[in-house]
Amino acid sequence: MSSAPSYWLMKTEPDVFGIDHLAERKVERWDGVRNLWARNHIRSMKVGDRVLFYHSSVTPPGVAGLARVCRAAYPDFTAWDPASDYHDPRSTPEAPRWFMVDVEFEEKFSRLVPLDELRAHRSLKAMVVVRPVGMRLSVQPVTKKQFDIVCQLGRTPAPEVKSAPPPPRRPARRARSR
């Protein structure tokens, strides 16, 4: 078994739980994942894995910072609570269906790296998040190279947006006198 960390992108809605919440709390469980692919990614996470913390359902969406997995996958007990938004009667303590990990705050980027910038970067074209299927997956793998590029982007000033020059002014038309 390799001790090298794996790299992930985890999506969250910042008004529910954003990078600032994690920075304040330092460590938090990542619960409520109810997609089988994302669940399988959660189950394969190990302590020390690095996470791109992605803000979704905002304008613009993008990577806001970094976290680190500090507790490997364990059963998501919110699935057993009928009062929880994440309740799943098919999941039981004896046969858990859903899992979660704990993540710890690592860094808030100096700026959000927006999805449009990820899409425009030649070396990030293969990232799951920039593809249509990736838009729906809340936990997804990234390569070390992709992780490093996004970190570099988040730690540098935003690229200057070149606006189109204004159109040439037309001389005002004068009314002809008759």
MDAnalysis code that builds the backbone (N, CA, C; Angstrom):
import MDAnalysis as mda
import numpy as np

u = mda.Universe.empty(534, n_residues=178, atom_resindex=np.repeat(np.arange(178), 3), trajectory=True)
u.add_TopologyAttr("name", ["N", "CA", "C"] * 178)
u.add_TopologyAttr("resid", np.arange(1, 179))
u.add_TopologyAttr("resname", ["MET", "SER", "SER", "ALA", "PRO", "SER", "TYR", "TRP", "LEU", "MET", "LYS", "THR", "GLU", "PRO", "ASP", "VAL", "PHE", "GLY", "ILE", "ASP", "HIS", "LEU", "ALA", "GLU", "ARG", "LYS", "VAL", "GLU", "ARG", "TRP", "ASP", "GLY", "VAL", "ARG", "ASN", "LEU", "TRP", "ALA", "ARG", "ASN", "HIS", "ILE", "ARG", "SER", "MET", "LYS", "VAL", "GLY", "ASP", "ARG", "VAL", "LEU", "PHE", "TYR", "HIS", "SER", "SER", "VAL", "THR", "PRO", "PRO", "GLY", "VAL", "ALA", "GLY", "LEU", "ALA", "ARG", "VAL", "CYS", "ARG", "ALA", "ALA", "TYR", "PRO", "ASP", "PHE", "THR", "ALA", "TRP", "ASP", "PRO", "ALA", "SER", "ASP", "TYR", "HIS", "ASP", "PRO", "ARG", "SER", "THR", "PRO", "GLU", "ALA", "PRO", "ARG", "TRP", "PHE", "MET", "VAL", "ASP", "VAL", "GLU", "PHE", "GLU", "GLU", "LYS", "PHE", "SER", "ARG", "LEU", "VAL", "PRO", "LEU", "ASP", "GLU", "LEU", "ARG", "ALA", "HIS", "ARG", "SER", "LEU", "LYS", "ALA", "MET", "VAL", "VAL", "VAL", "ARG", "PRO", "VAL", "GLY", "MET", "ARG", "LEU", "SER", "VAL", "GLN", "PRO", "VAL", "THR", "LYS", "LYS", "GLN", "PHE", "ASP", "ILE", "VAL", "CYS", "GLN", "LEU", "GLY", "ARG", "THR", "PRO", "ALA", "PRO", "GLU", "VAL", "LYS", "SER", "ALA", "PRO", "PRO", "PRO", "PRO", "ARG", "ARG", "PRO", "ALA", "ARG", "ARG", "ALA", "ARG", "SER", "ARG"])
u.atoms.positions = np.array([
    [0.847, -1.185, 0.000],
    [0.000, 0.000, 0.000],
    [0.884, 1.236, 0.000],
    [0.602, 2.158, -0.870],
    [1.393, 3.374, -1.016],
    [1.069, 4.353, 0.107],
    [2.098, 5.050, 0.585],
    [1.879, 6.059, 1.617],
    [1.746, 7.453, 1.006],
    [1.938, 7.565, -0.296],
    [1.789, 8.854, -0.964],
    [0.327, 9.283, -0.895],
    [0.089, 10.581, -0.678],
    [-1.311, 11.025, -0.601],
    [-1.985, 10.982, -1.966],
    [-3.284, 10.847, -1.914],
    [-4.109, 11.006, -3.105],
    [-4.661, 12.424, -3.071],
    [-5.234, 12.840, -4.177],
    [-5.714, 14.209, -4.310],
    [-7.173, 14.186, -4.749],
    [-7.960, 15.098, -4.176],
    [-9.398, 15.112, -4.381],
    [-9.905, 16.535, -4.544],
    [-11.090, 16.635, -5.118],
    [-11.849, 17.869, -5.132],
    [-13.167, 17.542, -4.453],
    [-13.520, 18.325, -3.448],
    [-14.779, 18.120, -2.724],
    [-15.600, 19.396, -2.834],
    [-16.867, 19.227, -3.249],
    [-17.747, 20.365, -3.487],
    [-18.668, 20.597, -2.296],
    [-18.895, 21.861, -2.023],
    [-19.817, 22.252, -0.978],
    [-20.443, 23.595, -1.334],
    [-21.592, 23.860, -0.761],
    [-22.239, 25.150, -0.962],
    [-21.762, 26.076, 0.156],
    [-21.127, 27.178, -0.190],
    [-20.498, 28.017, 0.832],
    [-21.466, 28.634, 1.840],
    [-22.743, 28.797, 1.460],
    [-23.686, 29.335, 2.439],
    [-24.088, 28.279, 3.469],
    [-23.884, 27.002, 3.143],
    [-24.155, 25.911, 4.078],
    [-22.891, 25.582, 4.870],
    [-21.786, 25.369, 4.151],
    [-20.504, 25.094, 4.796],
    [-19.395, 25.428, 3.815],
    [-18.767, 26.563, 4.006],
    [-17.721, 27.023, 3.100],
    [-16.347, 26.973, 3.739],
    [-15.367, 27.444, 3.013],
    [-13.982, 27.422, 3.493],
    [-13.833, 28.238, 4.771],
    [-14.597, 29.321, 4.909],
    [-14.510, 30.118, 6.136],
    [-15.041, 29.347, 7.344],
    [-16.084, 28.545, 7.150],
    [-16.589, 27.697, 8.238],
    [-15.514, 26.704, 8.674],
    [-14.874, 26.074, 7.690],
    [-13.837, 25.091, 8.025],
    [-12.656, 25.774, 8.708],
    [-12.280, 26.957, 8.255],
    [-11.171, 27.682, 8.888],
    [-11.491, 27.978, 10.348],
    [-12.738, 28.306, 10.635],
    [-13.150, 28.613, 12.004],
    [-13.186, 27.358, 12.876],
    [-13.715, 26.276, 12.328],
    [-13.871, 25.040, 13.114],
    [-12.614, 24.180, 13.142],
    [-11.726, 24.367, 12.186],
    [-10.452, 23.636, 12.037],
    [-10.640, 22.214, 11.508],
    [-11.563, 21.437, 12.084],
    [-11.828, 20.056, 11.644],
    [-13.333, 19.871, 11.585],
    [-13.792, 19.186, 10.546],
    [-15.227, 18.911, 10.429],
    [-15.437, 17.623, 9.652],
    [-16.521, 16.948, 9.950],
    [-16.855, 15.729, 9.191],
    [-17.486, 16.133, 7.865],
    [-17.231, 15.318, 6.839],
    [-17.797, 15.529, 5.508],
    [-18.894, 14.489, 5.346],
    [-20.094, 14.854, 5.765],
    [-21.211, 13.910, 5.760],
    [-22.208, 14.262, 4.670],
    [-23.219, 13.435, 4.522],
    [-24.300, 13.724, 3.601],
    [-24.057, 13.367, 2.148],
    [-22.965, 12.692, 1.839],
    [-22.704, 12.282, 0.457],
    [-23.680, 11.152, 0.116],
    [-24.498, 11.366, -0.912],
    [-25.511, 10.366, -1.276],
    [-25.464, 10.032, -2.760],
    [-24.282, 9.921, -3.277],
    [-24.052, 9.494, -4.648],
    [-23.088, 8.314, -4.563],
    [-23.383, 7.219, -5.259],
    [-22.560, 6.013, -5.121],
    [-21.116, 6.220, -5.572],
    [-20.906, 6.952, -6.667],
    [-19.526, 7.202, -7.119],
    [-18.772, 8.023, -6.085],
    [-19.415, 9.093, -5.601],
    [-18.778, 9.943, -4.592],
    [-18.532, 9.134, -3.310],
    [-19.479, 8.295, -2.941],
    [-19.311, 7.440, -1.762],
    [-18.093, 6.543, -1.914],
    [-17.918, 5.967, -3.092],
    [-16.757, 5.103, -3.321],
    [-15.449, 5.883, -3.216],
    [-15.452, 7.124, -3.670],
    [-14.264, 7.968, -3.514],
    [-13.996, 8.226, -2.034],
    [-15.056, 8.542, -1.279],
    [-14.918, 8.759, 0.170],
    [-14.300, 7.525, 0.826],
    [-14.791, 6.357, 0.466],
    [-14.301, 5.114, 1.083],
    [-12.831, 4.857, 0.772],
    [-12.329, 5.383, -0.325],
    [-10.925, 5.145, -0.677],
    [-9.981, 6.215, -0.123],
    [-10.517, 7.241, 0.513],
    [-9.670, 8.294, 1.079],
    [-8.918, 7.778, 2.301],
    [-7.713, 8.346, 2.463],
    [-6.911, 7.971, 3.637],
    [-6.374, 9.226, 4.311],
    [-5.985, 9.070, 5.556],
    [-5.436, 10.196, 6.310],
    [-4.232, 10.756, 5.556],
    [-4.206, 12.070, 5.419],
    [-3.120, 12.743, 4.713],
    [-3.452, 13.101, 3.282],
    [-4.533, 12.545, 2.735],
    [-4.938, 12.927, 1.375],
    [-5.263, 14.414, 1.354],
    [-4.983, 15.053, 0.230],
    [-5.159, 16.498, 0.069],
    [-6.441, 16.776, -0.709],
    [-7.078, 17.878, -0.366],
    [-8.398, 18.195, -0.911],
    [-8.448, 19.628, -1.436],
    [-8.919, 19.788, -2.673],
    [-9.291, 21.092, -3.210],
    [-10.711, 21.362, -2.729],
    [-10.901, 22.432, -1.999],
    [-12.187, 22.773, -1.387],
    [-12.938, 23.672, -2.363],
    [-13.997, 23.149, -2.977],
    [-14.693, 23.783, -4.098],
    [-16.048, 24.337, -3.654],
    [-16.289, 25.608, -3.941],
    [-17.585, 26.217, -3.661],
    [-18.481, 26.067, -4.891],
    [-19.615, 25.399, -4.697],
    [-20.565, 25.199, -5.796],
    [-21.864, 25.953, -5.500],
    [-22.733, 25.983, -6.466],
    [-24.044, 26.641, -6.346],
    [-23.926, 28.119, -5.988],
    [-22.863, 28.753, -6.471],
    [-22.667, 30.200, -6.322],
    [-22.174, 30.734, -7.656],
    [-22.162, 32.039, -7.772],
    [-21.642, 32.658, -8.984],
    [-20.461, 33.528, -8.611],
    [-19.287, 33.233, -9.079],
    [-18.922, 32.045, -9.854],
    [-18.561, 30.893, -8.911],
    [-18.755, 29.664, -9.363],
    [-18.266, 28.529, -8.587],
    [-16.758, 28.409, -8.772],
    [-16.076, 27.791, -7.797],
    [-14.636, 27.618, -7.959],
    [-13.961, 27.091, -6.712],
    [-12.659, 26.898, -6.810],
    [-11.860, 26.370, -5.717],
    [-11.483, 27.523, -4.786],
    [-11.808, 27.346, -3.502],
    [-11.606, 28.407, -2.515],
    [-10.402, 28.169, -1.621],
    [-9.938, 26.921, -1.543],
    [-8.817, 26.645, -0.656],
    [-8.510, 25.167, -0.568],
    [-7.819, 24.807, 0.528],
    [-7.338, 23.438, 0.696],
    [-7.738, 22.866, 2.046],
    [-7.914, 21.555, 2.061],
    [-8.148, 20.799, 3.289],
    [-7.331, 19.515, 3.188],
    [-7.286, 18.810, 4.298],
    [-6.565, 17.543, 4.353],
    [-7.455, 16.540, 5.075],
    [-7.489, 15.304, 4.598],
    [-8.243, 14.253, 5.270],
    [-7.499, 13.914, 6.564],
    [-8.211, 14.011, 7.694],
    [-7.575, 13.728, 8.985],
    [-8.196, 12.520, 9.680],
    [-9.248, 11.962, 9.121],
    [-9.824, 10.703, 9.598],
    [-10.364, 9.968, 8.384],
    [-9.933, 8.743, 8.209],
    [-10.365, 7.924, 7.069],
    [-11.857, 7.613, 7.172],
    [-12.390, 7.053, 6.113],
    [-13.825, 6.794, 5.998],
    [-14.373, 5.977, 7.162],
    [-15.538, 6.407, 7.630],
    [-16.291, 5.699, 8.662],
    [-17.774, 5.883, 8.339],
    [-18.649, 5.031, 8.889],
    [-20.065, 5.109, 8.522],
    [-20.669, 6.486, 8.807],
    [-21.455, 6.956, 7.867],
    [-22.154, 8.236, 8.001],
    [-23.426, 7.992, 8.810],
    [-23.358, 8.301, 10.087],
    [-24.468, 8.024, 11.005],
    [-25.665, 8.934, 10.768],
    [-25.513, 9.989, 9.966],
    [-26.673, 10.834, 9.672],
    [-27.704, 10.067, 8.859],
    [-27.285, 9.008, 8.196],
    [-28.210, 8.182, 7.409],
    [-29.167, 7.406, 8.314],
    [-28.804, 7.220, 9.580],
    [-29.628, 6.440, 10.505],
    [-30.618, 7.292, 11.288],
    [-30.513, 8.605, 11.148],
    [-31.347, 9.525, 11.910],
    [-32.547, 9.971, 11.077],
    [-33.758, 9.534, 11.454],
    [-34.949, 9.911, 10.681],
    [-35.175, 11.426, 10.595],
    [-34.618, 12.184, 11.522],
    [-34.787, 13.637, 11.504],
    [-33.766, 14.332, 10.602],
    [-32.774, 13.608, 10.129],
    [-31.720, 14.193, 9.302],
    [-32.175, 14.358, 7.856],
    [-31.677, 15.417, 7.222],
    [-31.919, 15.601, 5.784],
    [-31.287, 14.476, 4.978],
    [-30.333, 13.785, 5.566],
    [-29.587, 12.734, 4.861],
    [-30.003, 11.330, 5.282],
    [-31.163, 11.211, 5.907],
    [-31.650, 9.893, 6.351],
    [-31.843, 8.948, 5.168],
    [-31.417, 7.709, 5.369],
    [-31.614, 6.662, 4.363],
    [-31.989, 5.391, 5.103],
    [-33.253, 4.989, 5.041],
    [-33.684, 3.816, 5.805],
    [-33.008, 2.515, 5.362],
    [-32.380, 2.513, 4.192],
    [-31.671, 1.307, 3.742],
    [-30.316, 1.148, 4.421],
    [-29.839, 2.201, 5.057],
    [-28.548, 2.161, 5.738],
    [-28.778, 1.898, 7.226],
    [-28.036, 0.955, 7.769],
    [-28.149, 0.622, 9.193],
    [-26.751, 0.551, 9.795],
    [-26.655, 0.621, 11.134],
    [-25.337, 0.477, 11.760],
    [-24.681, -0.873, 11.438],
    [-25.487, -1.892, 11.244],
    [-24.958, -3.219, 10.927],
    [-24.514, -3.329, 9.460],
    [-25.171, -2.577, 8.601],
    [-24.849, -2.595, 7.170],
    [-24.875, -1.158, 6.642],
    [-23.855, -0.363, 6.990],
    [-23.864, 1.037, 6.531],
    [-23.748, 1.142, 5.021],
    [-24.517, 2.036, 4.470],
    [-24.507, 2.266, 3.017],
    [-23.667, 3.492, 2.663],
    [-23.587, 4.444, 3.581],
    [-22.930, 5.719, 3.318],
    [-21.789, 5.942, 4.296],
    [-20.783, 6.696, 3.826],
    [-19.581, 6.925, 4.623],
    [-19.211, 8.399, 4.591],
    [-18.376, 8.790, 5.543],
    [-17.880, 10.157, 5.604],
    [-16.431, 10.126, 6.065],
    [-15.751, 11.239, 5.883],
    [-14.389, 11.421, 6.378],
    [-14.375, 12.718, 7.179],
    [-13.343, 12.904, 7.968],
    [-13.120, 14.190, 8.623],
    [-12.037, 14.912, 7.842],
    [-12.233, 16.215, 7.660],
    [-11.233, 17.034, 6.971],
    [-10.812, 18.169, 7.892],
    [-9.558, 18.568, 7.743],
    [-9.053, 19.698, 8.517],
    [-8.655, 20.820, 7.574],
    [-8.855, 22.034, 8.068],
    [-8.513, 23.216, 7.299],
    [-7.012, 23.259, 7.060],
    [-6.643, 23.624, 5.848],
    [-5.236, 23.784, 5.509],
    [-4.936, 25.209, 5.055],
    [-5.727, 25.726, 4.117],
    [-5.422, 27.049, 3.568],
    [-6.622, 27.612, 2.824],
    [-6.843, 28.912, 2.986],
    [-7.798, 29.626, 2.132],
    [-6.968, 30.357, 1.090],
    [-7.293, 30.169, -0.170],
    [-6.553, 30.835, -1.232],
    [-6.748, 32.346, -1.155],
    [-5.808, 33.073, -1.722],
    [-5.919, 34.528, -1.756],
    [-7.053, 34.968, -2.670],
    [-7.496, 34.052, -3.509],
    [-8.635, 34.343, -4.387],
    [-9.311, 33.032, -4.765],
    [-10.562, 33.107, -5.126],
    [-11.286, 31.957, -5.658],
    [-10.762, 31.678, -7.062],
    [-10.532, 30.404, -7.368],
    [-10.152, 30.021, -8.736],
    [-11.442, 29.571, -9.421],
    [-12.033, 30.419, -10.252],
    [-13.344, 30.111, -10.825],
    [-13.309, 28.970, -11.836],
    [-14.444, 28.313, -11.937],
    [-14.592, 27.199, -12.869],
    [-14.206, 27.603, -14.288],
    [-14.583, 28.792, -14.717],
    [-14.233, 29.229, -16.078],
    [-12.718, 29.267, -16.277],
    [-11.987, 29.648, -15.254],
    [-10.526, 29.666, -15.363],
    [-9.971, 28.242, -15.415],
    [-10.567, 27.327, -14.645],
    [-10.151, 25.921, -14.706],
    [-10.379, 25.377, -16.115],
    [-11.538, 25.688, -16.670],
    [-11.873, 25.218, -18.022],
    [-10.919, 25.782, -19.073],
    [-10.482, 27.006, -18.884],
    [-9.641, 27.672, -19.876],
    [-8.182, 27.223, -19.813],
    [-7.778, 26.622, -18.716],
    [-6.375, 26.231, -18.537],
    [-6.110, 24.920, -19.289],
    [-5.178, 24.972, -20.218],
    [-4.884, 23.825, -21.076],
    [-4.564, 22.554, -20.268],
    [-3.809, 22.666, -19.211],
    [-3.389, 21.493, -18.431],
    [-4.478, 20.947, -17.518],
    [-5.618, 21.616, -17.449],
    [-6.702, 21.156, -16.570],
    [-7.903, 20.616, -17.342],
    [-7.755, 20.474, -18.656],
    [-8.879, 20.022, -19.500],
    [-9.413, 18.647, -19.096],
    [-8.565, 17.804, -18.483],
    [-8.992, 16.458, -18.109],
    [-9.587, 16.382, -16.703],
    [-9.611, 17.490, -15.976],
    [-10.205, 17.473, -14.630],
    [-11.673, 17.098, -14.727],
    [-12.118, 16.275, -13.807],
    [-13.514, 15.834, -13.818],
    [-14.460, 17.024, -13.691],
    [-14.118, 17.995, -12.843],
    [-15.024, 19.115, -12.580],
    [-15.317, 19.951, -13.823],
    [-14.436, 19.960, -14.803],
    [-14.672, 20.772, -15.999],
    [-15.507, 20.044, -17.044],
    [-15.768, 18.764, -16.819],
    [-16.587, 17.987, -17.746],
    [-18.024, 17.936, -17.244],
    [-19.006, 17.749, -18.121],
    [-20.411, 17.746, -17.688],
    [-20.716, 16.764, -16.556],
    [-20.148, 15.573, -16.580],
    [-20.419, 14.600, -15.511],
    [-19.854, 15.098, -14.189],
    [-18.767, 15.839, -14.227],
    [-18.139, 16.341, -13.018],
    [-18.938, 17.423, -12.325],
    [-19.842, 18.033, -13.050],
    [-20.654, 19.086, -12.453],
    [-21.568, 18.531, -11.375],
    [-21.898, 17.255, -11.445],
    [-22.834, 16.662, -10.493],
    [-22.142, 15.870, -9.385],
    [-20.883, 15.535, -9.540],
    [-20.196, 14.666, -8.598],
    [-19.546, 15.493, -7.486],
    [-19.958, 15.250, -6.241],
    [-19.510, 16.096, -5.127],
    [-18.119, 15.749, -4.605],
    [-17.641, 14.565, -4.887],
    [-16.287, 14.150, -4.495],
    [-15.659, 13.508, -5.715],
    [-14.511, 14.029, -6.129],
    [-13.888, 13.527, -7.356],
    [-12.375, 13.550, -7.239],
    [-11.735, 12.598, -7.907],
    [-10.270, 12.562, -7.853],
    [-9.658, 13.633, -8.749],
    [-8.472, 14.092, -8.370],
    [-7.652, 14.953, -9.220],
    [-6.239, 14.387, -9.191],
    [-5.473, 14.691, -10.198],
    [-4.076, 14.241, -10.221],
    [-3.227, 15.213, -9.406],
    [-2.039, 14.794, -9.052],
    [-1.109, 15.672, -8.332],
    [-0.801, 16.902, -9.176],
    [-0.600, 16.704, -10.485],
    [-0.307, 17.835, -11.371],
    [-1.467, 18.831, -11.373],
    [-2.701, 18.339, -11.494],
    [-3.867, 19.219, -11.471],
    [-3.952, 19.951, -10.131],
    [-3.740, 19.222, -9.051],
    [-3.764, 19.806, -7.715],
    [-2.745, 20.938, -7.609],
    [-1.524, 20.674, -8.046],
    [-0.454, 21.674, -7.960],
    [-0.761, 22.912, -8.802],
    [-1.326, 22.720, -9.980],
    [-1.668, 23.857, -10.846],
    [-2.744, 24.713, -10.183],
    [-3.774, 24.075, -9.646],
    [-4.855, 24.830, -9.006],
    [-4.320, 25.580, -7.788],
    [-3.440, 24.949, -7.016],
    [-2.834, 25.636, -5.867],
    [-2.065, 26.874, -6.323],
    [-1.303, 26.743, -7.378],
    [-0.540, 27.877, -7.899],
    [-1.484, 28.998, -8.332],
    [-2.572, 28.641, -9.008],
    [-3.544, 29.642, -9.446],
    [-4.168, 30.362, -8.251],
    [-4.520, 29.597, -7.217],
    [-5.172, 30.182, -6.049],
    [-4.278, 31.079, -5.223],
    [-2.970, 30.911, -5.380],
    [-2.016, 31.704, -4.597],
    [-1.457, 32.902, -5.357],
    [-1.899, 33.093, -6.585],
    [-1.425, 34.212, -7.388],
    [-2.593, 35.130, -7.729],
    [-2.304, 36.378, -8.040],
    [-3.398, 37.296, -8.400],
    [-4.168, 36.792, -9.625],
    [-5.416, 37.170, -9.676],
    [-6.259, 36.780, -10.809],
    [-5.678, 37.349, -12.088],
    [-5.790, 36.594, -13.182],
    [-5.301, 37.128, -14.456],
    [-6.094, 38.375, -14.825],
    [-5.400, 39.289, -15.461],
    [-6.051, 40.516, -15.883],
    [-7.026, 40.194, -17.006],
    [-8.231, 40.648, -16.847],
    [-9.249, 40.436, -17.874],
    [-9.119, 41.563, -18.874],
    [-8.823, 41.176, -20.079],
    [-8.681, 42.178, -21.127],
    [-10.053, 42.449, -21.722],
    [-10.471, 43.662, -21.573],
    [-11.762, 44.013, -22.144],
    [-11.547, 44.535, -23.561],
    [-12.553, 44.386, -24.337],
    [-12.480, 44.853, -25.725],
    [-12.424, 46.374, -25.729],
    [-11.660, 46.941, -26.643],
    [-11.616, 48.402, -26.709],
    [-12.998, 48.929, -27.075],
    [-13.320, 50.106, -26.591],
    [-14.638, 50.647, -26.928],
    [-14.738, 50.887, -28.427],
    [-15.931, 50.784, -28.966],
    [-16.090, 51.026, -30.405],
    [-15.765, 52.485, -30.714],
    [-15.289, 52.739, -31.935],
    [-14.968, 54.129, -32.291],
    [-16.230, 54.983, -32.231],
    [-16.039, 56.175, -31.779],
    [-17.189, 57.092, -31.684],
    [-17.510, 57.635, -33.061],
    [-18.751, 57.639, -33.339],
    [-19.197, 58.250, -34.592],
    [-19.474, 59.719, -34.315],
    [-19.146, 60.527, -35.274],
    [-19.467, 61.947, -35.072],
    [-20.976, 62.119, -34.980],
    [-21.371, 63.033, -34.143],
    [-22.819, 63.297, -33.989],
    [-23.370, 63.789, -35.320],
    [-24.537, 63.333, -35.632],
    [-25.193, 63.806, -36.858],
    [-25.944, 65.089, -36.551],
    [-25.785, 65.985, -37.473],
    [-26.514, 67.231, -37.310],
    [-27.749, 67.177, -38.192],
    [-28.764, 67.747, -37.647],
    [-29.995, 67.818, -38.437],
    [-29.789, 68.817, -39.566],
    [-30.245, 68.452, -40.724],
    [-30.124, 69.387, -41.842],
    [-31.209, 70.446, -41.717],
    [-30.806, 71.622, -41.970],
    [-31.817, 72.676, -41.946],
    [-32.429, 72.783, -43.333],
    [-33.652, 73.067, -43.386],
    [-34.348, 73.169, -44.663],
    [-34.748, 74.548, -44.950],
])
